[in-house]
Each structure stands twice: as structure tokens, then as C-alpha cells.
Amino acid sequence: MSYIKTVCLIHDRAEIAKHYDIRYGAPGMPREKKVKETPEVMARQNLWQRKKYLRRLIELNFGEGDWHITLTCRPEDRPCKEDAPRLIRKFRDRMRKAYKQRGWELRYIITCETGKRGAVHWHMIVNDMHDGRDSTAGLVGQFWIWGRPYFSPLDDTGEYGRLAEYLVKESSDRIRREETGENFSYMRSRNLVKPVEKPYISRARSWRREPRMPAGWELVPGTLINGVNPYNGLPYQYYTMRRIRDEDGGRLYRDGPARVRERAG
């Protein structure tokens, strides 16, 4: 028997997931009672996967000093639902042209949200650029002519789970109200580094409840989860580990993905 282990590397962190093949189950373990896969259950599962992917996408491509911008419209300039995509693309194209003229490369993620009263606004994650004359904030102020932009700089943690949660909150709310026809979607630039989950087959029958860390790595506190998937009744394990740094902030080790895969318990 064996189990499947996936590894996703995000800078100095490695996110590990372990599970059994649903076709064969877990050796010597009776399955827990499964939850019926209703449209609501499937919608929650899909949203969880999309939220995880969005978080990883942000963490791989943006960091301290980059911007989370909320783009709002004045009441008289609010577009209807049909015109909203055209408006945000017009703004995006102006930003991209201005970046290119200055020798910069635009990286962005944009989500659209509709308020309780039907007002449309957008959230934009964008890389911060500036020189002696121009800056990202200045360009946004120049090209967003339909209302007021609100700027929030990304912090230095490199971990943006709460931000990803905030960006998908509208879809989450609609799923909680069992409006499962709603799909979470976003615009992004094509130059973003995509998160990659690499699967490996472990020949062991089971995994340690307390995973063994490879040399130079430590378990991120609060990330270890040993649970049972309610949708298929099989056990799983999630955790994140990070590289250990010296007192000056430098890496003590430079293990590659293969070493992480081989040594992570």
C-alpha cells in the first residue's frame, strides 16, 4: 500500500498534503461516514480549492510594498453589470501601456464585487513600481477617473491567506446562502508565476502524525492538521514547513524540492 503526497513550494515555505487514493482507501482503516455530494457541498469544496490557489498566486508574485487597491465608482459613474468588464479592462489597458512606456512589467490580479445595493467595485493586487517621476499610486490616480481608489500596502509577512479570503468573500457569502450558481472568477496578468503542486507516491502504508522535518526546515506553528475528509471518509494530513534562517536572516540550508520531498515525514 502507499499514499499520495503533494508538495507546493512558495519561496521559503513548502506546503505538504498527504492523502490516500480514493479508489483504494486507507489500509486497515474503516472509512468515516461520507457527506452526500450535493451541489452546495461541491460548491464549498470548489471555492476552497480556488481560494487556496488564489492565495498561493498572490504569495508567489507579490510582497511587501505592493498594493491592494479598492477601485470604487461615483454614483453617477457606476456601470451596469454588462458594462463593468469593459470599464475595468479599459483601466487595465491604460496601466499596462503606462508601465510598458516606463520599462516596467505590470503584474496584477483583479476581482469584481457587487455590494448589497448593487454597486460594483473592484479589488486589484498590483506590483508597486516607482522612479524619480512616476509611481504606481500616481498612475492609478491618473487613470481611475470614475471614482476614488483606496490603497492598502501588502505587509512583510509574505502570507496572504486573509487577503485571499477577503477577495472571495462575496462568493463565500452566496454559497452560505446556497446560491450555488455563483462562480468565483478573476482577471490576472499572464506573466504571473503559477503555483505548482507536485505529486509523489510514498511506498509507506501510513504517515507520521508528527511529521519529521528535513534538515534546515521547521514546522510552521499552527499549520499541522490531521483530519478526515468528510466527502470521501478518508484521512488526510496538511502542514507547512519553512526554511530555518540564521540570526542575520540568511538561509542556513538551501535544500531543493527533491530533498524536501525525500526527507519530509
C-alpha positions as CSV (number, residue, x, y, z in Angstrom):
1,M,0.0,0.0,0.0
2,S,1.0,3.6,-0.5
3,Y,-0.3,7.1,-0.2
4,I,0.0,10.3,-2.3
5,K,2.0,13.3,-1.1
6,T,1.9,16.7,-2.8
7,V,4.4,19.4,-2.4
8,C,3.9,23.1,-3.3
9,L,6.9,25.4,-2.9
10,I,6.3,29.1,-2.2
11,H,9.5,30.9,-1.7
12,D,11.0,29.7,1.6
13,R,7.9,27.6,2.5
14,A,6.7,24.2,1.4
15,E,3.1,23.2,1.7
16,I,2.6,19.4,2.2
17,A,-0.6,17.5,1.7
18,K,-1.0,13.7,2.2
19,H,-4.0,11.6,1.3
20,Y,-5.0,8.1,0.1
21,D,-6.2,7.2,-3.4
22,I,-10.0,7.3,-3.2
23,R,-10.2,4.2,-5.3
24,Y,-8.3,2.0,-2.7
25,G,-8.9,3.7,0.6
26,A,-6.6,3.6,3.7
27,P,-5.1,0.3,4.8
28,G,-6.7,-1.2,7.9
29,M,-8.9,1.8,8.5
30,P,-12.7,1.8,8.2
31,R,-14.0,4.8,6.3
32,E,-15.9,7.5,8.2
33,K,-19.4,8.3,7.1
34,K,-19.3,10.3,3.9
35,V,-21.1,13.6,3.3
36,K,-23.5,13.5,0.4
37,E,-22.0,15.5,-2.5
38,T,-24.9,17.9,-3.0
39,P,-24.4,21.0,-5.2
40,E,-23.9,23.0,-2.1
41,V,-21.1,20.7,-0.8
42,M,-19.4,20.7,-4.2
43,A,-19.6,24.5,-4.4
44,R,-17.9,24.8,-1.0
45,Q,-15.2,22.3,-2.0
46,N,-14.6,24.2,-5.3
47,L,-14.4,27.5,-3.5
48,W,-11.9,26.2,-1.0
49,Q,-9.7,25.0,-3.9
50,R,-10.0,28.3,-5.7
51,K,-9.2,30.3,-2.5
52,K,-6.1,28.2,-1.9
53,Y,-4.9,28.7,-5.5
54,L,-5.5,32.5,-5.3
55,R,-3.6,32.7,-2.0
56,R,-0.6,30.9,-3.5
57,L,-0.8,33.0,-6.6
58,I,-0.6,36.2,-4.5
59,E,2.2,34.9,-2.3
60,L,4.3,33.8,-5.3
61,N,4.0,37.1,-7.2
62,F,3.5,39.9,-4.7
63,G,5.1,41.0,-1.5
64,E,5.9,43.9,0.9
65,G,5.1,47.3,-0.6
66,D,2.9,46.0,-3.4
67,W,-0.6,47.3,-3.4
68,H,-4.1,46.0,-2.6
69,I,-6.3,48.7,-4.2
70,T,-10.1,49.0,-3.9
71,L,-11.5,50.8,-7.0
72,T,-14.9,52.4,-6.4
73,C,-17.2,54.5,-8.6
74,R,-19.1,57.6,-8.0
75,P,-22.9,57.0,-8.1
76,E,-23.3,58.8,-11.4
77,D,-20.4,56.8,-13.0
78,R,-21.3,53.3,-11.8
79,P,-21.5,50.9,-14.7
80,C,-24.3,48.4,-15.2
81,K,-23.4,44.8,-14.9
82,E,-23.0,44.4,-18.7
83,D,-20.6,47.5,-18.9
84,A,-18.5,46.7,-15.9
85,P,-16.0,44.3,-17.7
86,R,-15.4,46.9,-20.4
87,L,-14.6,49.6,-17.8
88,I,-12.1,47.6,-15.8
89,R,-10.4,46.4,-19.0
90,K,-10.0,50.0,-20.2
91,F,-8.3,50.9,-16.9
92,R,-6.1,47.8,-17.0
93,D,-5.0,48.6,-20.6
94,R,-4.1,52.1,-19.6
95,M,-2.0,50.9,-16.7
96,R,-0.3,48.2,-18.8
97,K,0.6,50.8,-21.5
98,A,2.0,53.2,-19.0
99,Y,4.1,50.5,-17.3
100,K,5.5,49.5,-20.7
101,Q,6.4,53.0,-21.6
102,R,8.5,53.3,-18.5
103,G,10.2,49.9,-18.9
104,W,8.2,48.3,-16.1
105,E,6.3,45.0,-16.2
106,L,2.7,45.1,-14.9
107,R,1.6,42.2,-12.7
108,Y,-1.9,42.2,-11.4
109,I,-4.9,40.2,-10.1
110,I,-8.4,41.9,-10.3
111,T,-11.6,40.7,-8.7
112,C,-15.1,42.2,-9.1
113,E,-17.5,42.6,-6.2
114,T,-21.2,43.8,-6.1
115,G,-22.3,45.4,-3.0
116,K,-25.6,44.8,-1.2
117,R,-27.2,47.7,-3.0
118,G,-25.9,46.6,-6.4
119,A,-22.9,48.9,-6.6
120,V,-20.0,47.4,-8.5
121,H,-16.4,47.8,-7.3
122,W,-13.1,46.0,-7.9
123,H,-10.1,44.8,-5.8
124,M,-6.7,44.9,-7.5
125,I,-3.4,43.4,-6.4
126,V,-0.6,45.1,-8.3
127,N,3.2,45.3,-8.1
128,D,4.4,48.7,-6.9
129,M,6.8,50.5,-9.2
130,H,8.3,54.0,-9.0
131,D,11.2,56.1,-10.2
132,G,12.1,59.8,-9.8
133,R,8.9,61.0,-11.5
134,D,6.2,58.4,-11.6
135,S,4.8,55.7,-9.3
136,T,2.1,53.0,-9.4
137,A,-0.1,55.1,-7.0
138,G,0.3,58.1,-9.2
139,L,-0.7,56.2,-12.3
140,V,-3.7,54.7,-10.6
141,G,-4.9,58.2,-9.5
142,Q,-4.4,59.4,-13.1
143,F,-6.2,56.6,-14.9
144,W,-9.0,55.7,-12.5
145,I,-11.3,58.5,-13.5
146,W,-14.7,57.0,-12.3
147,G,-14.3,57.4,-8.6
148,R,-11.8,57.0,-5.7
149,P,-9.1,54.4,-5.3
150,Y,-8.3,53.2,-1.8
151,F,-4.7,51.9,-1.2
152,S,-3.5,49.3,1.3
153,P,0.1,48.2,1.1
154,L,0.9,44.4,1.5
155,D,2.7,43.6,4.7
156,D,6.1,41.9,5.0
157,T,4.9,38.5,6.2
158,G,4.6,37.0,2.7
159,E,1.5,35.2,3.9
160,Y,-1.8,36.5,2.4
161,G,-4.4,34.0,3.4
162,R,-6.7,36.7,4.9
163,L,-6.4,38.8,1.8
164,A,-7.4,35.9,-0.4
165,E,-10.3,35.2,2.0
166,Y,-11.4,38.8,1.7
167,L,-11.2,38.8,-2.1
168,V,-13.6,35.7,-2.3
169,K,-15.9,36.8,0.5
170,E,-18.8,37.6,-1.9
171,S,-18.7,34.1,-3.4
172,S,-18.4,32.6,0.1
173,D,-21.5,34.6,1.2
174,R,-23.5,33.4,-1.7
175,I,-22.6,29.8,-1.1
176,R,-23.6,30.2,2.5
177,R,-27.0,31.4,1.2
178,E,-27.0,28.3,-1.0
179,E,-26.8,30.3,-4.2
180,T,-24.5,27.8,-5.7
181,G,-24.8,29.0,-9.3
182,E,-22.2,31.7,-8.5
183,N,-18.6,31.0,-9.6
184,F,-15.6,32.9,-8.3
185,S,-13.5,34.3,-11.1
186,Y,-10.8,36.9,-11.5
187,M,-8.6,38.6,-14.1
188,R,-4.8,38.2,-13.9
189,S,-1.8,39.1,-15.9
190,R,-0.3,36.3,-17.9
191,N,3.2,36.9,-16.5
192,L,2.4,35.6,-13.0
193,V,4.3,32.6,-11.7
194,K,1.7,29.8,-11.2
195,P,1.7,27.6,-8.1
196,V,2.5,24.0,-8.9
197,E,1.6,21.0,-6.8
198,K,4.0,18.1,-7.4
199,P,2.6,14.7,-6.5
200,Y,4.7,11.9,-5.2
201,I,3.9,8.3,-4.4
202,S,5.1,7.3,-0.9
203,R,5.5,3.5,-0.5
204,A,4.7,3.6,3.2
205,R,1.3,2.4,4.4
206,S,0.7,5.5,6.5
207,W,2.3,8.7,7.6
208,R,3.5,10.0,11.0
209,R,1.0,12.1,12.9
210,E,4.0,14.4,13.8
211,P,5.9,14.8,10.5
212,R,9.7,14.6,10.5
213,M,11.3,17.8,9.2
214,P,14.2,17.6,6.8
215,A,17.5,19.3,7.8
216,G,17.3,23.1,7.6
217,W,13.5,23.2,7.8
218,E,11.0,23.7,10.6
219,L,7.2,23.2,11.0
220,V,5.2,26.4,10.8
221,P,3.3,26.5,14.1
222,G,-0.5,26.0,13.8
223,T,-0.4,24.5,10.3
224,L,-0.4,20.8,11.1
225,I,-3.8,19.2,10.5
226,N,-4.7,15.5,10.8
227,G,-8.2,15.0,9.8
228,V,-10.8,13.0,7.8
229,N,-12.2,14.2,4.5
230,P,-15.9,14.5,5.1
231,Y,-16.6,14.0,1.3
232,N,-14.9,10.6,1.0
233,G,-14.3,9.4,4.6
234,L,-10.5,9.1,4.2
235,P,-7.8,10.5,6.5
236,Y,-5.5,13.4,5.3
237,Q,-2.7,15.5,6.6
238,Y,-1.7,19.1,5.9
239,Y,1.2,21.1,7.1
240,T,3.6,23.9,6.1
241,M,7.3,24.0,6.8
242,R,9.8,26.8,6.2
243,R,13.5,27.2,5.9
244,I,15.4,28.0,9.1
245,R,17.3,31.2,9.0
246,D,20.3,32.4,10.9
247,E,20.4,35.4,13.2
248,D,21.1,37.8,10.3
249,G,18.1,36.5,8.3
250,G,20.2,34.4,5.9
251,R,19.3,30.8,5.0
252,L,21.1,28.1,6.9
253,Y,20.4,25.5,4.2
254,R,19.4,25.5,0.6
255,D,17.6,22.2,0.1
256,G,15.9,21.8,-3.2
257,P,12.5,20.4,-3.9
258,A,13.8,16.8,-4.3
259,R,15.4,16.9,-0.8
260,V,12.2,18.3,0.7
261,R,10.2,15.5,-0.9
262,E,12.5,12.8,0.2
263,R,13.1,13.9,3.8
264,A,9.7,15.3,4.8
265,G,8.0,12.8,7.0
